[in-house]
Amino acid sequence: MTLNNPLRYCARWLNAVFLSAIALSVHADNIQDFGTQSFAQIKQQYAGKAFVLSLWSIDCAPCRVELKLLGELKKREPNFPLVVISTDPIENREEAADILDDYGLKDITSWMFADAFVERLRYSVDPTWHGELPRSYFFRADSSVESHSGVLTPEQLEGFLVEIEKTN
């Protein structure tokens, strides 16, 4: 690139800065694309450790009740091992990020469906899951799993928290 045309050089530089800012803002939240291999990644990350997996959607009112409960728990117990996955298309990322922020969950790593073939994504999590929400899973350190459809209760979460504390 020559500096013969300073306006052209400046325009290219500003364009590069602008595109970099856009790229950074796209992932300013902690939402990752959830594909068919993502659940295997999550399980590998938590291998030998207990964690809760919560699936939710932007338009699901009961999911908001559960997100509020999870947010309160994370505020009280910041190390509580929680993974949340929005079943909405990744194109709704901003709205999902705003909702997670509303419930105090913006700082946790979360996921969002990134494949239009949602049945394949649901199957990768649980072949017996038909899409009902909210849907939660208690993964124990011994690799056993308990699934739950509907809003979790504070008692269920507290019970699992006690289990986790006993195994640590």
C-alpha positions as CSV (number, residue, x, y, z in Angstrom):
1,M,0.0,0.0,0.0
2,T,1.3,3.4,-0.9
3,L,0.8,6.5,1.0
4,N,0.2,8.5,-2.2
5,N,-3.5,8.8,-1.3
6,P,-3.7,9.6,2.4
7,L,-7.5,9.6,2.3
8,R,-7.7,6.1,0.9
9,Y,-5.2,4.9,3.5
10,C,-7.2,6.6,6.3
11,A,-10.4,5.1,5.0
12,R,-8.9,1.6,4.9
13,W,-7.5,2.0,8.4
14,L,-10.9,3.2,9.7
15,N,-12.6,0.3,8.0
16,A,-10.2,-2.2,9.6
17,V,-10.8,-0.6,13.0
18,F,-14.6,-0.7,12.5
19,L,-14.6,-4.3,11.4
20,S,-12.4,-5.2,14.4
21,A,-14.9,-3.5,16.7
22,I,-17.8,-5.4,15.2
23,A,-15.9,-8.7,15.5
24,L,-15.2,-8.0,19.2
25,S,-18.8,-6.9,19.9
26,V,-20.2,-10.1,18.4
27,H,-18.6,-12.1,21.1
28,A,-18.6,-9.6,23.9
29,D,-21.0,-11.9,25.7
30,N,-20.1,-15.4,26.8
31,I,-22.5,-17.2,24.4
32,Q,-20.9,-19.9,22.3
33,D,-22.3,-21.6,19.2
34,F,-23.9,-25.0,20.1
35,G,-23.4,-27.6,17.4
36,T,-23.6,-31.4,17.3
37,Q,-20.2,-31.8,19.0
38,S,-20.7,-29.1,21.7
39,F,-22.3,-31.4,24.2
40,A,-19.4,-33.8,24.0
41,Q,-17.1,-30.8,24.7
42,I,-19.1,-29.7,27.7
43,K,-19.1,-33.3,29.2
44,Q,-15.3,-33.5,28.5
45,Q,-14.8,-30.1,30.3
46,Y,-16.7,-31.4,33.3
47,A,-15.4,-35.0,33.3
48,G,-15.4,-36.4,36.8
49,K,-17.2,-33.3,38.1
50,A,-20.8,-32.6,38.9
51,F,-22.7,-29.9,37.1
52,V,-26.2,-28.7,36.2
53,L,-27.2,-28.3,32.5
54,S,-30.2,-26.1,31.9
55,L,-31.9,-25.7,28.6
56,W,-34.1,-22.7,28.0
57,S,-35.7,-20.4,25.4
58,I,-36.3,-16.7,25.0
59,D,-40.1,-17.2,24.6
60,C,-40.5,-19.7,27.4
61,A,-42.1,-18.0,30.5
62,P,-41.3,-21.0,32.8
63,C,-37.7,-20.8,31.7
64,R,-37.5,-17.2,33.0
65,V,-38.6,-18.5,36.4
66,E,-35.8,-21.1,36.3
67,L,-33.2,-18.6,35.1
68,K,-34.1,-16.3,38.0
69,L,-33.7,-19.2,40.4
70,L,-30.3,-20.2,38.8
71,G,-29.2,-16.5,38.9
72,E,-29.9,-16.2,42.6
73,L,-28.0,-19.5,43.3
74,K,-25.0,-18.3,41.2
75,K,-25.0,-15.0,43.1
76,R,-25.0,-16.8,46.4
77,E,-22.7,-19.7,45.2
78,P,-20.4,-18.2,42.4
79,N,-18.6,-21.6,42.0
80,F,-21.8,-23.5,41.4
81,P,-21.2,-25.5,38.2
82,L,-23.8,-24.4,35.8
83,V,-24.1,-24.6,32.0
84,V,-27.0,-23.0,30.2
85,I,-28.0,-23.6,26.6
86,S,-30.6,-21.5,24.8
87,T,-32.5,-23.5,22.2
88,D,-33.1,-20.4,20.2
89,P,-31.2,-19.7,16.9
90,I,-27.9,-18.0,17.4
91,E,-29.2,-15.1,15.4
92,N,-31.1,-14.1,18.6
93,R,-27.9,-13.9,20.5
94,E,-28.4,-10.2,21.7
95,E,-31.8,-10.9,23.1
96,A,-30.5,-14.0,24.9
97,A,-27.5,-12.1,26.3
98,D,-29.8,-9.4,27.6
99,I,-32.0,-12.0,29.3
100,L,-29.0,-13.8,30.9
101,D,-27.8,-10.4,32.1
102,D,-31.2,-9.6,33.6
103,Y,-30.9,-12.8,35.7
104,G,-27.3,-12.3,36.8
105,L,-26.0,-15.0,34.4
106,K,-24.1,-13.0,31.9
107,D,-20.7,-14.0,33.2
108,I,-21.2,-17.7,32.8
109,T,-20.3,-19.5,29.7
110,S,-23.5,-20.3,27.9
111,W,-24.4,-21.8,24.6
112,M,-27.0,-21.2,21.9
113,F,-28.3,-23.5,19.1
114,A,-26.3,-22.8,16.0
115,D,-27.8,-25.3,13.6
116,A,-31.3,-25.0,11.9
117,F,-31.7,-28.7,12.4
118,V,-32.7,-28.4,16.1
119,E,-33.8,-32.1,16.3
120,R,-30.2,-33.1,15.7
121,L,-29.0,-30.7,18.4
122,R,-31.6,-32.0,20.9
123,Y,-30.6,-35.6,20.1
124,S,-27.0,-34.8,20.8
125,V,-27.9,-33.8,24.3
126,D,-30.5,-36.5,25.0
127,P,-32.1,-38.9,22.4
128,T,-35.2,-39.2,24.6
129,W,-35.7,-35.4,24.9
130,H,-38.5,-34.1,22.7
131,G,-37.9,-30.4,23.2
132,E,-40.0,-29.5,26.2
133,L,-38.7,-26.6,28.2
134,P,-37.3,-25.8,30.6
135,R,-35.2,-29.0,30.6
136,S,-32.5,-29.7,33.2
137,Y,-29.9,-32.3,33.9
138,F,-28.0,-33.1,37.1
139,F,-24.7,-34.6,36.1
140,R,-22.9,-36.3,39.0
141,A,-19.2,-36.8,39.4
142,D,-19.8,-40.6,39.1
143,S,-21.2,-40.0,35.6
144,S,-24.9,-40.7,36.6
145,V,-27.4,-38.3,35.2
146,E,-30.9,-37.2,36.3
147,S,-33.1,-35.3,33.9
148,H,-36.0,-33.0,34.8
149,S,-38.7,-31.4,32.6
150,G,-40.3,-28.3,34.0
151,V,-39.1,-25.6,36.4
152,L,-36.6,-26.8,39.0
153,T,-37.4,-26.1,42.6
154,P,-35.1,-24.4,45.1
155,E,-35.1,-27.7,47.0
156,Q,-33.9,-29.6,44.0
157,L,-31.0,-27.2,43.5
158,E,-30.1,-27.1,47.2
159,G,-30.1,-30.9,47.3
160,F,-27.8,-31.1,44.4
161,L,-25.6,-28.4,45.9
162,V,-25.3,-30.5,49.1
163,E,-24.4,-33.5,47.0
164,I,-21.7,-31.6,45.2
165,E,-20.2,-30.3,48.5
166,K,-20.1,-33.9,49.8
167,T,-18.2,-35.2,46.8
168,N,-15.6,-32.4,46.9
